[in-house]
């Protein structure tokens, strides 16, 4: 059985008085996932803006794999 199906079964077996807590926790996890995604995007944008590092990476790739030409 998949983890998702198992999780849903466990939630179904809970007393309804805990549904609010489960709902709140899922909301917390969604916010956390969104925050992590935003952090990753910001990190990639900062890395791409670092032209010196990008040039070094390009030179390393060209030396290792050969130059890539845009068509």
N, C-alpha and C positions, 0 to 999 in steps of 0.2 A: 504494500500500500504506500502511496506517495506521502511525503511529509505533510503536504497541504490537506489531503484527505484525512490523515490522522489528526491534524490540528483541528479541523472542523468537527470531527467526532468528539474530541476532548471538549471543545466549546459546547457542543450539544449536550454533553453529560453534566455540565456545570449547572449549579443552581442559578435561576434567573437573576437572583440578587447580585451576582457577580458580572453580569453583562455590561454594566456601566463601566466597571474597571477594565474589562477586556477592550471595550470600545475606546476608552481613554488611552490605553496602552498602545493600541493600534495607531491612534492619532499621533502619539509621541514618536513611534517608529517611523511613521510617514514623514514627520518633520525632520527627524534625524537623517533619513535617507535623502531628503531634498537638500538639507544643509551640506551633507557629504558630497552630493553631486555638484552643488554650487562651488564648494571648495575645490573640487577636482577641475572644474571648468576654469576657475580663476587661476589655478596653478598652471594649467596648460597655456592659458593666455599669457601669463607672465613668462613662461618658458619660451614661447614663440616670439615674444617681444625682445628677448635677449639675443640680439643679432650676432654678437660675438660668439655666443655658445652655438647658435644655429650654424654659423660659418664653420666652426670647429667640427660640428657633427657632419656637415656636408663634406668637408675635407676627409674626415675619417671614413665615411661611407664610400667616397670616390676612391680612396686608396685601397680599401678592402674589397669592394665589389666592382670597381671601375666606374668611370663617369656615366651618369644617366643623362640622357638628352631628351628634352621635351619635344614631342612631335606635333 
